């Protein structure tokens, strides 16, 4: 990705904006083949997440209850769009 950004006219600030967001958060169940994953019960409440690139929470299996959670992906989405819709040479 770094090479793509550098060779397509992205500067240092652009690269930082693209690479800064966190890819994953709250992965529950370490091994997707583990049958014990179905027993996971997770509650997330009153949390603030900033610039997460992936869905929240990430579950292999089990139940999640999520409430009063605020996720602000504005900057991550803008950075992603700058790469996918770039008209740079």
Jmol script that loads the backbone (N, CA, C; Angstrom):
load data "model"
ATOM      1  N   UNK A   1       0.811  -1.172   0.000  1.00  0.00           N
ATOM      2  CA  UNK A   1       0.000   0.000   0.000  1.00  0.00           C
ATOM      3  C   UNK A   1       0.869   1.255   0.000  1.00  0.00           C
ATOM      4  N   UNK A   2       1.933   1.232   0.815  1.00  0.00           N
ATOM      5  CA  UNK A   2       2.816   2.396   0.876  1.00  0.00           C
ATOM      6  C   UNK A   2       3.388   2.718  -0.500  1.00  0.00           C
ATOM      7  N   UNK A   3       3.866   1.703  -1.190  1.00  0.00           N
ATOM      8  CA  UNK A   3       4.420   1.919  -2.523  1.00  0.00           C
ATOM      9  C   UNK A   3       3.366   2.479  -3.468  1.00  0.00           C
ATOM     10  N   UNK A   4       2.155   1.951  -3.406  1.00  0.00           N
ATOM     11  CA  UNK A   4       1.060   2.469  -4.230  1.00  0.00           C
ATOM     12  C   UNK A   4       0.829   3.949  -3.955  1.00  0.00           C
ATOM     13  N   UNK A   5       0.769   4.317  -2.690  1.00  0.00           N
ATOM     14  CA  UNK A   5       0.512   5.710  -2.335  1.00  0.00           C
ATOM     15  C   UNK A   5       1.635   6.623  -2.801  1.00  0.00           C
ATOM     16  N   UNK A   6       2.881   6.197  -2.571  1.00  0.00           N
ATOM     17  CA  UNK A   6       4.027   7.036  -2.971  1.00  0.00           C
ATOM     18  C   UNK A   6       4.120   7.197  -4.475  1.00  0.00           C
ATOM     19  N   UNK A   7       3.856   6.132  -5.225  1.00  0.00           N
ATOM     20  CA  UNK A   7       3.986   6.215  -6.676  1.00  0.00           C
ATOM     21  C   UNK A   7       2.767   6.841  -7.354  1.00  0.00           C
ATOM     22  N   UNK A   8       1.717   7.130  -6.595  1.00  0.00           N
ATOM     23  CA  UNK A   8       0.541   7.765  -7.159  1.00  0.00           C
ATOM     24  C   UNK A   8       0.333   9.181  -6.637  1.00  0.00           C
ATOM     25  N   UNK A   9       1.404   9.800  -6.183  1.00  0.00           N
ATOM     26  CA  UNK A   9       1.370  11.211  -5.843  1.00  0.00           C
ATOM     27  C   UNK A   9       0.896  11.572  -4.456  1.00  0.00           C
ATOM     28  N   UNK A  10       0.726  10.610  -3.568  1.00  0.00           N
ATOM     29  CA  UNK A  10       0.307  10.920  -2.206  1.00  0.00           C
ATOM     30  C   UNK A  10       1.510  11.395  -1.402  1.00  0.00           C
ATOM     31  N   UNK A  11       1.327  12.462  -0.647  1.00  0.00           N
ATOM     32  CA  UNK A  11       2.388  13.003   0.189  1.00  0.00           C
ATOM     33  C   UNK A  11       2.376  12.376   1.576  1.00  0.00           C
ATOM     34  N   UNK A  12       3.290  12.843   2.417  1.00  0.00           N
ATOM     35  CA  UNK A  12       3.436  12.307   3.765  1.00  0.00           C
ATOM     36  C   UNK A  12       2.149  12.429   4.566  1.00  0.00           C
ATOM     37  N   UNK A  13       1.519  13.595   4.543  1.00  0.00           N
ATOM     38  CA  UNK A  13       0.277  13.804   5.307  1.00  0.00           C
ATOM     39  C   UNK A  13      -0.841  12.898   4.796  1.00  0.00           C
ATOM     40  N   UNK A  14      -0.914  12.699   3.476  1.00  0.00           N
ATOM     41  CA  UNK A  14      -1.931  11.812   2.898  1.00  0.00           C
ATOM     42  C   UNK A  14      -1.718  10.377   3.363  1.00  0.00           C
ATOM     43  N   UNK A  15      -0.485   9.930   3.362  1.00  0.00           N
ATOM     44  CA  UNK A  15      -0.168   8.560   3.765  1.00  0.00           C
ATOM     45  C   UNK A  15      -0.504   8.348   5.240  1.00  0.00           C
ATOM     46  N   UNK A  16      -0.195   9.321   6.073  1.00  0.00           N
ATOM     47  CA  UNK A  16      -0.533   9.223   7.493  1.00  0.00           C
ATOM     48  C   UNK A  16      -2.041   9.128   7.664  1.00  0.00           C
ATOM     49  N   UNK A  17      -2.792   9.925   6.929  1.00  0.00           N
ATOM     50  CA  UNK A  17      -4.260   9.900   7.034  1.00  0.00           C
ATOM     51  C   UNK A  17      -4.826   8.551   6.621  1.00  0.00           C
ATOM     52  N   UNK A  18      -4.234   7.935   5.597  1.00  0.00           N
ATOM     53  CA  UNK A  18      -4.720   6.642   5.111  1.00  0.00           C
ATOM     54  C   UNK A  18      -4.374   5.524   6.081  1.00  0.00           C
ATOM     55  N   UNK A  19      -3.190   5.565   6.658  1.00  0.00           N
ATOM     56  CA  UNK A  19      -2.711   4.467   7.495  1.00  0.00           C
ATOM     57  C   UNK A  19      -3.037   4.617   8.979  1.00  0.00           C
ATOM     58  N   UNK A  20      -3.534   5.753   9.410  1.00  0.00           N
ATOM     59  CA  UNK A  20      -3.770   6.002  10.825  1.00  0.00           C
ATOM     60  C   UNK A  20      -4.934   5.219  11.444  1.00  0.00           C
ATOM     61  N   UNK A  21      -6.054   5.026  10.761  1.00  0.00           N
ATOM     62  CA  UNK A  21      -7.179   4.326  11.402  1.00  0.00           C
ATOM     63  C   UNK A  21      -6.831   2.901  11.826  1.00  0.00           C
ATOM     64  N   UNK A  22      -7.492   2.451  12.882  1.00  0.00           N
ATOM     65  CA  UNK A  22      -7.314   1.100  13.410  1.00  0.00           C
ATOM     66  C   UNK A  22      -8.102   0.115  12.558  1.00  0.00           C
ATOM     67  N   UNK A  23      -7.491  -0.972  12.145  1.00  0.00           N
ATOM     68  CA  UNK A  23      -8.159  -1.943  11.282  1.00  0.00           C
ATOM     69  C   UNK A  23      -9.208  -2.757  12.021  1.00  0.00           C
ATOM     70  N   UNK A  24      -8.878  -3.278  13.164  1.00  0.00           N
ATOM     71  CA  UNK A  24      -9.802  -4.188  13.855  1.00  0.00           C
ATOM     72  C   UNK A  24      -9.952  -3.782  15.322  1.00  0.00           C
ATOM     73  N   UNK A  25     -11.102  -4.140  15.875  1.00  0.00           N
ATOM     74  CA  UNK A  25     -11.331  -3.884  17.293  1.00  0.00           C
ATOM     75  C   UNK A  25     -12.321  -4.888  17.845  1.00  0.00           C
ATOM     76  N   UNK A  26     -12.107  -5.302  19.071  1.00  0.00           N
ATOM     77  CA  UNK A  26     -13.001  -6.232  19.765  1.00  0.00           C
ATOM     78  C   UNK A  26     -13.232  -7.530  19.001  1.00  0.00           C
ATOM     79  N   UNK A  27     -12.171  -8.208  18.666  1.00  0.00           N
ATOM     80  CA  UNK A  27     -12.295  -9.534  18.067  1.00  0.00           C
ATOM     81  C   UNK A  27     -12.579 -10.531  19.179  1.00  0.00           C
ATOM     82  N   UNK A  28     -13.711 -11.221  19.086  1.00  0.00           N
ATOM     83  CA  UNK A  28     -14.116 -12.192  20.096  1.00  0.00           C
ATOM     84  C   UNK A  28     -14.063 -13.577  19.469  1.00  0.00           C
ATOM     85  N   UNK A  29     -13.226 -14.444  20.001  1.00  0.00           N
ATOM     86  CA  UNK A  29     -13.025 -15.784  19.459  1.00  0.00           C
ATOM     87  C   UNK A  29     -11.751 -15.810  18.639  1.00  0.00           C
ATOM     88  N   UNK A  30     -10.692 -16.343  19.190  1.00  0.00           N
ATOM     89  CA  UNK A  30      -9.387 -16.278  18.548  1.00  0.00           C
ATOM     90  C   UNK A  30      -9.225 -17.231  17.373  1.00  0.00           C
ATOM     91  N   UNK A  31      -9.958 -18.329  17.370  1.00  0.00           N
ATOM     92  CA  UNK A  31      -9.812 -19.326  16.321  1.00  0.00           C
ATOM     93  C   UNK A  31     -11.198 -19.602  15.743  1.00  0.00           C
ATOM     94  N   UNK A  32     -11.358 -19.373  14.462  1.00  0.00           N
ATOM     95  CA  UNK A  32     -12.690 -19.532  13.850  1.00  0.00           C
ATOM     96  C   UNK A  32     -13.200 -20.973  13.846  1.00  0.00           C
ATOM     97  N   UNK A  33     -12.325 -21.939  14.088  1.00  0.00           N
ATOM     98  CA  UNK A  33     -12.734 -23.340  14.097  1.00  0.00           C
ATOM     99  C   UNK A  33     -13.057 -23.866  15.496  1.00  0.00           C
ATOM    100  N   UNK A  34     -12.881 -23.040  16.510  1.00  0.00           N
ATOM    101  CA  UNK A  34     -13.103 -23.469  17.896  1.00  0.00           C
ATOM    102  C   UNK A  34     -14.603 -23.541  18.199  1.00  0.00           C
ATOM    103  N   UNK A  35     -15.122 -24.717  18.533  1.00  0.00           N
ATOM    104  CA  UNK A  35     -16.560 -24.830  18.820  1.00  0.00           C
ATOM    105  C   UNK A  35     -16.989 -24.052  20.071  1.00  0.00           C
ATOM    106  N   UNK A  36     -16.040 -23.716  20.937  1.00  0.00           N
ATOM    107  CA  UNK A  36     -16.368 -22.945  22.137  1.00  0.00           C
ATOM    108  C   UNK A  36     -16.766 -21.506  21.816  1.00  0.00           C
ATOM    109  N   UNK A  37     -16.512 -21.049  20.596  1.00  0.00           N
ATOM    110  CA  UNK A  37     -16.888 -19.684  20.214  1.00  0.00           C
ATOM    111  C   UNK A  37     -18.381 -19.438  20.374  1.00  0.00           C
ATOM    112  N   UNK A  38     -19.186 -20.464  20.183  1.00  0.00           N
ATOM    113  CA  UNK A  38     -20.639 -20.307  20.290  1.00  0.00           C
ATOM    114  C   UNK A  38     -21.064 -19.920  21.704  1.00  0.00           C
ATOM    115  N   UNK A  39     -20.189 -20.110  22.680  1.00  0.00           N
ATOM    116  CA  UNK A  39     -20.512 -19.794  24.068  1.00  0.00           C
ATOM    117  C   UNK A  39     -20.191 -18.352  24.467  1.00  0.00           C
ATOM    118  N   UNK A  40     -19.580 -17.586  23.570  1.00  0.00           N
ATOM    119  CA  UNK A  40     -19.196 -16.209  23.908  1.00  0.00           C
ATOM    120  C   UNK A  40     -20.421 -15.328  24.080  1.00  0.00           C
ATOM    121  N   UNK A  41     -20.419 -14.529  25.133  1.00  0.00           N
ATOM    122  CA  UNK A  41     -21.461 -13.540  25.394  1.00  0.00           C
ATOM    123  C   UNK A  41     -20.753 -12.227  25.703  1.00  0.00           C
ATOM    124  N   UNK A  42     -21.012 -11.202  24.916  1.00  0.00           N
ATOM    125  CA  UNK A  42     -20.304  -9.935  25.046  1.00  0.00           C
ATOM    126  C   UNK A  42     -21.306  -8.793  25.099  1.00  0.00           C
ATOM    127  N   UNK A  43     -21.084  -7.849  25.994  1.00  0.00           N
ATOM    128  CA  UNK A  43     -21.871  -6.621  26.044  1.00  0.00           C
ATOM    129  C   UNK A  43     -20.921  -5.434  25.943  1.00  0.00           C
ATOM    130  N   UNK A  44     -21.156  -4.574  24.974  1.00  0.00           N
ATOM    131  CA  UNK A  44     -20.396  -3.329  24.822  1.00  0.00           C
ATOM    132  C   UNK A  44     -21.365  -2.181  25.047  1.00  0.00           C
ATOM    133  N   UNK A  45     -21.021  -1.297  25.967  1.00  0.00           N
ATOM    134  CA  UNK A  45     -21.915  -0.161  26.207  1.00  0.00           C
ATOM    135  C   UNK A  45     -21.123   1.069  26.625  1.00  0.00           C
ATOM    136  N   UNK A  46     -21.664   2.214  26.260  1.00  0.00           N
ATOM    137  CA  UNK A  46     -21.089   3.509  26.603  1.00  0.00           C
ATOM    138  C   UNK A  46     -19.630   3.610  26.160  1.00  0.00           C
ATOM    139  N   UNK A  47     -19.389   3.267  24.903  1.00  0.00           N
ATOM    140  CA  UNK A  47     -18.039   3.336  24.337  1.00  0.00           C
ATOM    141  C   UNK A  47     -18.002   4.344  23.198  1.00  0.00           C
ATOM    142  N   UNK A  48     -16.830   4.904  22.984  1.00  0.00           N
ATOM    143  CA  UNK A  48     -16.584   5.822  21.867  1.00  0.00           C
ATOM    144  C   UNK A  48     -15.425   5.252  21.055  1.00  0.00           C
ATOM    145  N   UNK A  49     -15.651   5.042  19.783  1.00  0.00           N
ATOM    146  CA  UNK A  49     -14.622   4.516  18.884  1.00  0.00           C
ATOM    147  C   UNK A  49     -14.351   5.554  17.812  1.00  0.00           C
ATOM    148  N   UNK A  50     -13.093   5.784  17.539  1.00  0.00           N
ATOM    149  CA  UNK A  50     -12.703   6.794  16.562  1.00  0.00           C
ATOM    150  C   UNK A  50     -11.889   6.144  15.455  1.00  0.00           C
ATOM    151  N   UNK A  51     -12.381   6.265  14.244  1.00  0.00           N
ATOM    152  CA  UNK A  51     -11.704   5.804  13.038  1.00  0.00           C
ATOM    153  C   UNK A  51     -11.356   4.325  13.034  1.00  0.00           C
ATOM    154  N   UNK A  52     -12.360   3.518  13.246  1.00  0.00           N
ATOM    155  CA  UNK A  52     -12.222   2.070  13.096  1.00  0.00           C
ATOM    156  C   UNK A  52     -12.557   1.720  11.649  1.00  0.00           C
ATOM    157  N   UNK A  53     -11.750   0.891  11.019  1.00  0.00           N
ATOM    158  CA  UNK A  53     -11.978   0.551   9.629  1.00  0.00           C
ATOM    159  C   UNK A  53     -12.896  -0.651   9.441  1.00  0.00           C
ATOM    160  N   UNK A  54     -13.122  -1.415  10.468  1.00  0.00           N
ATOM    161  CA  UNK A  54     -13.862  -2.656  10.311  1.00  0.00           C
ATOM    162  C   UNK A  54     -15.083  -2.669  11.209  1.00  0.00           C
ATOM    163  N   UNK A  55     -15.926  -3.650  11.025  1.00  0.00           N
ATOM    164  CA  UNK A  55     -17.168  -3.719  11.801  1.00  0.00           C
ATOM    165  C   UNK A  55     -16.888  -3.927  13.286  1.00  0.00           C
ATOM    166  N   UNK A  56     -17.820  -3.506  14.087  1.00  0.00           N
ATOM    167  CA  UNK A  56     -17.687  -3.607  15.537  1.00  0.00           C
ATOM    168  C   UNK A  56     -18.919  -4.273  16.104  1.00  0.00           C
ATOM    169  N   UNK A  57     -18.817  -5.205  16.991  1.00  0.00           N
ATOM    170  CA  UNK A  57     -17.621  -5.997  17.285  1.00  0.00           C
ATOM    171  C   UNK A  57     -17.438  -7.081  16.229  1.00  0.00           C
ATOM    172  N   UNK A  58     -16.270  -7.657  16.183  1.00  0.00           N
ATOM    173  CA  UNK A  58     -15.991  -8.781  15.292  1.00  0.00           C
ATOM    174  C   UNK A  58     -16.170 -10.062  16.098  1.00  0.00           C
ATOM    175  N   UNK A  59     -17.131 -10.866  15.702  1.00  0.00           N
ATOM    176  CA  UNK A  59     -17.423 -12.107  16.423  1.00  0.00           C
ATOM    177  C   UNK A  59     -17.177 -13.319  15.544  1.00  0.00           C
ATOM    178  N   UNK A  60     -16.532 -14.319  16.088  1.00  0.00           N
ATOM    179  CA  UNK A  60     -16.429 -15.609  15.397  1.00  0.00           C
ATOM    180  C   UNK A  60     -17.760 -16.330  15.517  1.00  0.00           C
ATOM    181  N   UNK A  61     -18.351 -16.234  16.673  1.00  0.00           N
ATOM    182  CA  UNK A  61     -19.669 -16.806  16.955  1.00  0.00           C
ATOM    183  C   UNK A  61     -20.076 -16.303  18.325  1.00  0.00           C
ATOM    184  N   UNK A  62     -21.300 -16.554  18.734  1.00  0.00           N
ATOM    185  CA  UNK A  62     -21.763 -16.122  20.044  1.00  0.00           C
ATOM    186  C   UNK A  62     -22.759 -14.986  19.922  1.00  0.00           C
ATOM    187  N   UNK A  63     -22.998 -14.311  21.032  1.00  0.00           N
ATOM    188  CA  UNK A  63     -23.970 -13.226  21.092  1.00  0.00           C
ATOM    189  C   UNK A  63     -23.287 -11.945  21.545  1.00  0.00           C
ATOM    190  N   UNK A  64     -23.655 -10.843  20.901  1.00  0.00           N
ATOM    191  CA  UNK A  64     -23.157  -9.532  21.312  1.00  0.00           C
ATOM    192  C   UNK A  64     -24.337  -8.601  21.521  1.00  0.00           C
ATOM    193  N   UNK A  65     -24.292  -7.858  22.579  1.00  0.00           N
ATOM    194  CA  UNK A  65     -25.274  -6.828  22.870  1.00  0.00           C
ATOM    195  C   UNK A  65     -24.516  -5.508  22.879  1.00  0.00           C
ATOM    196  N   UNK A  66     -24.932  -4.610  22.009  1.00  0.00           N
ATOM    197  CA  UNK A  66     -24.229  -3.344  21.857  1.00  0.00           C
ATOM    198  C   UNK A  66     -25.241  -2.218  22.012  1.00  0.00           C
ATOM    199  N   UNK A  67     -24.973  -1.297  22.943  1.00  0.00           N
ATOM    200  CA  UNK A  67     -25.859  -0.160  23.092  1.00  0.00           C
ATOM    201  C   UNK A  67     -25.096   1.052  23.614  1.00  0.00           C
ATOM    202  N   UNK A  68     -25.623   2.219  23.303  1.00  0.00           N
ATOM    203  CA  UNK A  68     -24.995   3.495  23.665  1.00  0.00           C
ATOM    204  C   UNK A  68     -23.530   3.524  23.244  1.00  0.00           C
ATOM    205  N   UNK A  69     -23.298   3.153  21.987  1.00  0.00           N
ATOM    206  CA  UNK A  69     -21.957   3.150  21.424  1.00  0.00           C
ATOM    207  C   UNK A  69     -21.916   4.180  20.297  1.00  0.00           C
ATOM    208  N   UNK A  70     -20.887   5.006  20.303  1.00  0.00           N
ATOM    209  CA  UNK A  70     -20.717   6.030  19.279  1.00  0.00           C
ATOM    210  C   UNK A  70     -19.455   5.697  18.502  1.00  0.00           C
ATOM    211  N   UNK A  71     -19.603   5.576  17.195  1.00  0.00           N
ATOM    212  CA  UNK A  71     -18.459   5.277  16.329  1.00  0.00           C
ATOM    213  C   UNK A  71     -18.343   6.392  15.301  1.00  0.00           C
ATOM    214  N   UNK A  72     -17.208   7.079  15.286  1.00  0.00           N
ATOM    215  CA  UNK A  72     -16.957   8.171  14.353  1.00  0.00           C
ATOM    216  C   UNK A  72     -15.864   7.736  13.377  1.00  0.00           C
ATOM    217  N   UNK A  73     -16.276   7.406  12.160  1.00  0.00           N
ATOM    218  CA  UNK A  73     -15.335   6.963  11.130  1.00  0.00           C
ATOM    219  C   UNK A  73     -15.145   8.014  10.046  1.00  0.00           C
ATOM    220  N   UNK A  74     -15.466   9.251  10.334  1.00  0.00           N
ATOM    221  CA  UNK A  74     -15.438  10.303   9.326  1.00  0.00           C
ATOM    222  C   UNK A  74     -14.075  10.435   8.654  1.00  0.00           C
ATOM    223  N   UNK A  75     -13.020  10.553   9.448  1.00  0.00           N
ATOM    224  CA  UNK A  75     -11.681  10.744   8.881  1.00  0.00           C
ATOM    225  C   UNK A  75     -11.194   9.488   8.156  1.00  0.00           C
ATOM    226  N   UNK A  76     -11.497   8.314   8.701  1.00  0.00           N
ATOM    227  CA  UNK A  76     -11.083   7.065   8.045  1.00  0.00           C
ATOM    228  C   UNK A  76     -11.777   6.914   6.704  1.00  0.00           C
ATOM    229  N   UNK A  77     -13.056   7.250   6.643  1.00  0.00           N
ATOM    230  CA  UNK A  77     -13.796   7.150   5.385  1.00  0.00           C
ATOM    231  C   UNK A  77     -13.268   8.149   4.359  1.00  0.00           C
ATOM    232  N   UNK A  78     -12.967   9.361   4.784  1.00  0.00           N
ATOM    233  CA  UNK A  78     -12.416  10.362   3.871  1.00  0.00           C
ATOM    234  C   UNK A  78     -11.064   9.918   3.323  1.00  0.00           C
ATOM    235  N   UNK A  79     -10.222   9.336   4.170  1.00  0.00           N
ATOM    236  CA  UNK A  79      -8.917   8.858   3.721  1.00  0.00           C
ATOM    237  C   UNK A  79      -9.073   7.708   2.733  1.00  0.00           C
ATOM    238  N   UNK A  80      -9.993   6.797   3.021  1.00  0.00           N
ATOM    239  CA  UNK A  80     -10.235   5.667   2.116  1.00  0.00           C
ATOM    240  C   UNK A  80     -10.732   6.166   0.763  1.00  0.00           C
ATOM    241  N   UNK A  81     -11.641   7.124   0.792  1.00  0.00           N
ATOM    242  CA  UNK A  81     -12.169   7.671  -0.467  1.00  0.00           C
ATOM    243  C   UNK A  81     -11.084   8.401  -1.257  1.00  0.00           C
ATOM    244  N   UNK A  82     -10.134   9.015  -0.572  1.00  0.00           N
ATOM    245  CA  UNK A  82      -9.068   9.723  -1.289  1.00  0.00           C
ATOM    246  C   UNK A  82      -8.203   8.751  -2.082  1.00  0.00           C
ATOM    247  N   UNK A  83      -8.112   7.504  -1.620  1.00  0.00           N
ATOM    248  CA  UNK A  83      -7.339   6.495  -2.348  1.00  0.00           C
ATOM    249  C   UNK A  83      -8.156   5.896  -3.473  1.00  0.00           C
ATOM    250  N   UNK A  84      -9.415   5.542  -3.205  1.00  0.00           N
ATOM    251  CA  UNK A  84     -10.223   4.846  -4.208  1.00  0.00           C
ATOM    252  C   UNK A  84     -10.751   5.751  -5.308  1.00  0.00           C
ATOM    253  N   UNK A  85     -10.863   7.058  -5.035  1.00  0.00           N
ATOM    254  CA  UNK A  85     -11.394   7.972  -6.057  1.00  0.00           C
ATOM    255  C   UNK A  85     -10.352   8.982  -6.508  1.00  0.00           C
ATOM    256  N   UNK A  86      -9.100   8.700  -6.219  1.00  0.00           N
ATOM    257  CA  UNK A  86      -8.044   9.629  -6.536  1.00  0.00           C
ATOM    258  C   UNK A  86      -7.893   9.815  -8.032  1.00  0.00           C
ATOM    259  N   UNK A  87      -7.771  11.057  -8.437  1.00  0.00           N
ATOM    260  CA  UNK A  87      -7.516  11.359  -9.853  1.00  0.00           C
ATOM    261  C   UNK A  87      -6.071  11.765 -10.051  1.00  0.00           C
ATOM    262  N   UNK A  88      -5.231  11.366  -9.115  1.00  0.00           N
ATOM    263  CA  UNK A  88      -3.820  11.705  -9.203  1.00  0.00           C
ATOM    264  C   UNK A  88      -3.152  10.910 -10.304  1.00  0.00           C
ATOM    265  N   UNK A  89      -2.107  11.472 -10.904  1.00  0.00           N
ATOM    266  CA  UNK A  89      -1.437  10.772 -12.029  1.00  0.00           C
ATOM    267  C   UNK A  89      -0.789   9.483 -11.630  1.00  0.00           C
TER     268      UNK A  89
END
end "model"
wireframe off; spacefill off
backbone 0.3
color backbone group
